[in-house]
């Protein structure tokens, strides 16, 4: 239950950061790099989703998060101070693929229960 609460809390924060008008009132570390922010957000969301919903397949988790990223860009295309970016979607996808690779590697390295 706590893992799901943490995942959904971070999901809401990421969503709000994606739709607020500008990064100006935020600390400098948050507005450091849009692409770095996207990468960190999607690695984090993937990891937290894995912990909160361990039975969801790797592919379904990746697709769900990719559609979420596309949705964010779609919403941003309607906001006057934001714009949609195919590059942001590409970074989201790269982060998702990196998280999938890390999870696969960790599963292979984990000692089997025999």
ABEGO torsion letter per residue (X at the ends): XAAAAAAAAAAAAAAAAAABABAAABBAAAAABAAAAAAAAAAAAAAAAAAABAABBAAAAAAAAAAAAAAAAAAAAABAABBBBAAAAAAAAAAAAAAAAAAAAAAAABBBBX
